[in-house]
Amino acid sequence: ERFAQRILDRSQASDEELLTRAYELAFGRSPSEPEISRDLRYLAQFIESSQIEQQTRQPELVSEQLGEAARRQAWQMLCHTLLAASEFCYVR
């Protein structure tokens, strides 16, 4: 959660810029184009499905609240994935 929060603290940055920052912090390199494409797709799909699920459970929330919570969750999951990657765990 702290890693994701550290990334999201750069609120003015685009998702692609945030991804680049996450990869630089986790791996010491920029993401490749396929990684960017894959991860942006993942974030969009996670946010969409999370919003639908939250709307069902908490219909009183406004869409802005749903969107921010879903975005935060999506970034937390993506950051967990980066930290669990074998590239992060092993020194070359």
Secondary structure as UniProt FT lines:
FT   HELIX           2..8
FT   TURN            11..12
FT   HELIX           15..27
FT   HELIX           33..57
FT   TURN            59..60
FT   HELIX           63..84
FT   HELIX           86..89
//
